[in-house]
Amino acid sequence: MRTVKLTPKASEDLENIWHYGWQHFGEIQADRYINHLSDIIRDVGR
C-alpha cells in the first residue's frame, strides 16, 4: 500500500471544511463528512 501524505495546505483545507460543516450542519455531520473524505484519501493509497 502506498502512503498518501497531505500537504500543509491540504490539511488546512480539511480543517476549514470541517469547521464549515460544524457551523452549518453540526459537529456530528462535520465529523461524518471528514471521516468519509479521510476514507477516500486513504483508499487512494491502495
Jmol script that loads the backbone (N, CA, C; Angstrom):
load data "model"
ATOM      1  N   MET A   1       0.845  -1.179   0.000  1.00  0.00           N
ATOM      2  CA  MET A   1       0.000   0.000   0.000  1.00  0.00           C
ATOM      3  C   MET A   1       0.890   1.242   0.000  1.00  0.00           C
ATOM      4  N   ARG A   2       0.533   2.213  -0.822  1.00  0.00           N
ATOM      5  CA  ARG A   2       1.245   3.486  -0.859  1.00  0.00           C
ATOM      6  C   ARG A   2       0.755   4.374   0.283  1.00  0.00           C
ATOM      7  N   THR A   3       1.585   5.290   0.669  1.00  0.00           N
ATOM      8  CA  THR A   3       1.218   6.268   1.685  1.00  0.00           C
ATOM      9  C   THR A   3       0.825   7.566   0.991  1.00  0.00           C
ATOM     10  N   VAL A   4      -0.288   8.114   1.405  1.00  0.00           N
ATOM     11  CA  VAL A   4      -0.719   9.411   0.887  1.00  0.00           C
ATOM     12  C   VAL A   4      -0.395  10.445   1.958  1.00  0.00           C
ATOM     13  N   LYS A   5       0.470  11.373   1.614  1.00  0.00           N
ATOM     14  CA  LYS A   5       0.851  12.426   2.552  1.00  0.00           C
ATOM     15  C   LYS A   5       0.226  13.733   2.088  1.00  0.00           C
ATOM     16  N   LEU A   6      -0.529  14.339   2.970  1.00  0.00           N
ATOM     17  CA  LEU A   6      -1.175  15.609   2.644  1.00  0.00           C
ATOM     18  C   LEU A   6      -0.196  16.762   2.818  1.00  0.00           C
ATOM     19  N   THR A   7      -0.308  17.724   1.949  1.00  0.00           N
ATOM     20  CA  THR A   7       0.477  18.943   2.112  1.00  0.00           C
ATOM     21  C   THR A   7      -0.124  19.744   3.273  1.00  0.00           C
ATOM     22  N   PRO A   8       0.644  20.668   3.820  1.00  0.00           N
ATOM     23  CA  PRO A   8       0.075  21.520   4.862  1.00  0.00           C
ATOM     24  C   PRO A   8      -1.195  22.245   4.394  1.00  0.00           C
ATOM     25  N   LYS A   9      -1.208  22.687   3.134  1.00  0.00           N
ATOM     26  CA  LYS A   9      -2.391  23.384   2.603  1.00  0.00           C
ATOM     27  C   LYS A   9      -3.590  22.446   2.543  1.00  0.00           C
ATOM     28  N   ALA A  10      -3.371  21.197   2.136  1.00  0.00           N
ATOM     29  CA  ALA A  10      -4.470  20.229   2.084  1.00  0.00           C
ATOM     30  C   ALA A  10      -5.016  19.961   3.483  1.00  0.00           C
ATOM     31  N   SER A  11      -4.132  19.843   4.458  1.00  0.00           N
ATOM     32  CA  SER A  11      -4.574  19.643   5.844  1.00  0.00           C
ATOM     33  C   SER A  11      -5.378  20.842   6.336  1.00  0.00           C
ATOM     34  N   GLU A  12      -4.906  22.029   5.997  1.00  0.00           N
ATOM     35  CA  GLU A  12      -5.630  23.252   6.370  1.00  0.00           C
ATOM     36  C   GLU A  12      -7.007  23.284   5.705  1.00  0.00           C
ATOM     37  N   ASP A  13      -7.062  22.887   4.441  1.00  0.00           N
ATOM     38  CA  ASP A  13      -8.345  22.841   3.732  1.00  0.00           C
ATOM     39  C   ASP A  13      -9.314  21.883   4.417  1.00  0.00           C
ATOM     40  N   LEU A  14      -8.830  20.716   4.836  1.00  0.00           N
ATOM     41  CA  LEU A  14      -9.703  19.760   5.531  1.00  0.00           C
ATOM     42  C   LEU A  14     -10.210  20.337   6.854  1.00  0.00           C
ATOM     43  N   GLU A  15      -9.344  21.040   7.565  1.00  0.00           N
ATOM     44  CA  GLU A  15      -9.780  21.696   8.805  1.00  0.00           C
ATOM     45  C   GLU A  15     -10.870  22.723   8.512  1.00  0.00           C
ATOM     46  N   ASN A  16     -10.679  23.494   7.448  1.00  0.00           N
ATOM     47  CA  ASN A  16     -11.672  24.504   7.077  1.00  0.00           C
ATOM     48  C   ASN A  16     -12.986  23.866   6.640  1.00  0.00           C
ATOM     49  N   ILE A  17     -12.897  22.751   5.936  1.00  0.00           N
ATOM     50  CA  ILE A  17     -14.106  22.020   5.537  1.00  0.00           C
ATOM     51  C   ILE A  17     -14.852  21.552   6.779  1.00  0.00           C
ATOM     52  N   TRP A  18     -14.115  20.992   7.743  1.00  0.00           N
ATOM     53  CA  TRP A  18     -14.766  20.526   8.977  1.00  0.00           C
ATOM     54  C   TRP A  18     -15.432  21.708   9.692  1.00  0.00           C
ATOM     55  N   HIS A  19     -14.707  22.819   9.799  1.00  0.00           N
ATOM     56  CA  HIS A  19     -15.243  23.984  10.513  1.00  0.00           C
ATOM     57  C   HIS A  19     -16.517  24.507   9.839  1.00  0.00           C
ATOM     58  N   TYR A  20     -16.508  24.564   8.517  1.00  0.00           N
ATOM     59  CA  TYR A  20     -17.701  24.990   7.782  1.00  0.00           C
ATOM     60  C   TYR A  20     -18.861  24.032   8.072  1.00  0.00           C
ATOM     61  N   GLY A  21     -18.589  22.743   7.991  1.00  0.00           N
ATOM     62  CA  GLY A  21     -19.627  21.749   8.271  1.00  0.00           C
ATOM     63  C   GLY A  21     -20.162  21.873   9.686  1.00  0.00           C
ATOM     64  N   TRP A  22     -19.270  22.115  10.631  1.00  0.00           N
ATOM     65  CA  TRP A  22     -19.679  22.267  12.029  1.00  0.00           C
ATOM     66  C   TRP A  22     -20.599  23.476  12.196  1.00  0.00           C
ATOM     67  N   GLN A  23     -20.227  24.593  11.552  1.00  0.00           N
ATOM     68  CA  GLN A  23     -21.038  25.805  11.659  1.00  0.00           C
ATOM     69  C   GLN A  23     -22.420  25.630  11.031  1.00  0.00           C
ATOM     70  N   HIS A  24     -22.495  24.936   9.915  1.00  0.00           N
ATOM     71  CA  HIS A  24     -23.739  24.861   9.151  1.00  0.00           C
ATOM     72  C   HIS A  24     -24.572  23.611   9.419  1.00  0.00           C
ATOM     73  N   PHE A  25     -23.922  22.523   9.835  1.00  0.00           N
ATOM     74  CA  PHE A  25     -24.646  21.253   9.958  1.00  0.00           C
ATOM     75  C   PHE A  25     -24.460  20.557  11.300  1.00  0.00           C
ATOM     76  N   GLY A  26     -23.570  21.067  12.139  1.00  0.00           N
ATOM     77  CA  GLY A  26     -23.348  20.474  13.448  1.00  0.00           C
ATOM     78  C   GLY A  26     -22.129  19.556  13.470  1.00  0.00           C
ATOM     79  N   GLU A  27     -21.692  19.277  14.697  1.00  0.00           N
ATOM     80  CA  GLU A  27     -20.461  18.516  14.898  1.00  0.00           C
ATOM     81  C   GLU A  27     -20.541  17.089  14.361  1.00  0.00           C
ATOM     82  N   ILE A  28     -21.647  16.427  14.595  1.00  0.00           N
ATOM     83  CA  ILE A  28     -21.770  15.032  14.156  1.00  0.00           C
ATOM     84  C   ILE A  28     -21.653  14.930  12.644  1.00  0.00           C
ATOM     85  N   GLN A  29     -22.363  15.788  11.918  1.00  0.00           N
ATOM     86  CA  GLN A  29     -22.308  15.733  10.458  1.00  0.00           C
ATOM     87  C   GLN A  29     -20.933  16.145   9.939  1.00  0.00           C
ATOM     88  N   ALA A  30     -20.324  17.130  10.568  1.00  0.00           N
ATOM     89  CA  ALA A  30     -18.975  17.543  10.153  1.00  0.00           C
ATOM     90  C   ALA A  30     -17.996  16.390  10.333  1.00  0.00           C
ATOM     91  N   ASP A  31     -18.092  15.690  11.460  1.00  0.00           N
ATOM     92  CA  ASP A  31     -17.229  14.533  11.702  1.00  0.00           C
ATOM     93  C   ASP A  31     -17.475  13.437  10.670  1.00  0.00           C
ATOM     94  N   ARG A  32     -18.726  13.170  10.365  1.00  0.00           N
ATOM     95  CA  ARG A  32     -19.050  12.135   9.372  1.00  0.00           C
ATOM     96  C   ARG A  32     -18.443  12.472   8.016  1.00  0.00           C
ATOM     97  N   TYR A  33     -18.587  13.717   7.610  1.00  0.00           N
ATOM     98  CA  TYR A  33     -18.094  14.131   6.297  1.00  0.00           C
ATOM     99  C   TYR A  33     -16.572  14.023   6.222  1.00  0.00           C
ATOM    100  N   ILE A  34     -15.888  14.506   7.260  1.00  0.00           N
ATOM    101  CA  ILE A  34     -14.424  14.438   7.273  1.00  0.00           C
ATOM    102  C   ILE A  34     -13.962  12.989   7.331  1.00  0.00           C
ATOM    103  N   ASN A  35     -14.650  12.163   8.094  1.00  0.00           N
ATOM    104  CA  ASN A  35     -14.282  10.743   8.137  1.00  0.00           C
ATOM    105  C   ASN A  35     -14.446  10.106   6.765  1.00  0.00           C
ATOM    106  N   HIS A  36     -15.501  10.464   6.055  1.00  0.00           N
ATOM    107  CA  HIS A  36     -15.723   9.938   4.709  1.00  0.00           C
ATOM    108  C   HIS A  36     -14.607  10.401   3.762  1.00  0.00           C
ATOM    109  N   LEU A  37     -14.266  11.680   3.822  1.00  0.00           N
ATOM    110  CA  LEU A  37     -13.165  12.183   2.995  1.00  0.00           C
ATOM    111  C   LEU A  37     -11.851  11.484   3.342  1.00  0.00           C
ATOM    112  N   SER A  38     -11.613  11.255   4.622  1.00  0.00           N
ATOM    113  CA  SER A  38     -10.393  10.563   5.047  1.00  0.00           C
ATOM    114  C   SER A  38     -10.346   9.146   4.497  1.00  0.00           C
ATOM    115  N   ASP A  39     -11.493   8.473   4.500  1.00  0.00           N
ATOM    116  CA  ASP A  39     -11.562   7.122   3.927  1.00  0.00           C
ATOM    117  C   ASP A  39     -11.210   7.148   2.444  1.00  0.00           C
ATOM    118  N   ILE A  40     -11.729   8.128   1.727  1.00  0.00           N
ATOM    119  CA  ILE A  40     -11.448   8.241   0.293  1.00  0.00           C
ATOM    120  C   ILE A  40      -9.960   8.508   0.062  1.00  0.00           C
ATOM    121  N   ILE A  41      -9.393   9.411   0.838  1.00  0.00           N
ATOM    122  CA  ILE A  41      -7.966   9.726   0.701  1.00  0.00           C
ATOM    123  C   ILE A  41      -7.129   8.483   0.996  1.00  0.00           C
ATOM    124  N   ARG A  42      -7.489   7.743   2.033  1.00  0.00           N
ATOM    125  CA  ARG A  42      -6.770   6.515   2.372  1.00  0.00           C
ATOM    126  C   ARG A  42      -6.866   5.500   1.235  1.00  0.00           C
ATOM    127  N   ASP A  43      -8.051   5.391   0.621  1.00  0.00           N
ATOM    128  CA  ASP A  43      -8.247   4.437  -0.474  1.00  0.00           C
ATOM    129  C   ASP A  43      -7.397   4.778  -1.696  1.00  0.00           C
ATOM    130  N   VAL A  44      -7.086   6.048  -1.878  1.00  0.00           N
ATOM    131  CA  VAL A  44      -6.226   6.452  -2.992  1.00  0.00           C
ATOM    132  C   VAL A  44      -4.854   5.785  -2.861  1.00  0.00           C
ATOM    133  N   GLY A  45      -4.431   5.565  -1.630  1.00  0.00           N
ATOM    134  CA  GLY A  45      -3.126   4.959  -1.381  1.00  0.00           C
ATOM    135  C   GLY A  45      -3.084   3.461  -1.584  1.00  0.00           C
ATOM    136  N   ARG A  46      -4.205   2.859  -1.881  1.00  0.00           N
ATOM    137  CA  ARG A  46      -4.226   1.396  -2.055  1.00  0.00           C
ATOM    138  C   ARG A  46      -3.864   1.011  -3.442  1.00  0.00           C
TER     139      ARG A  46
END
end "model"
wireframe off; spacefill off
backbone 0.3
color backbone group
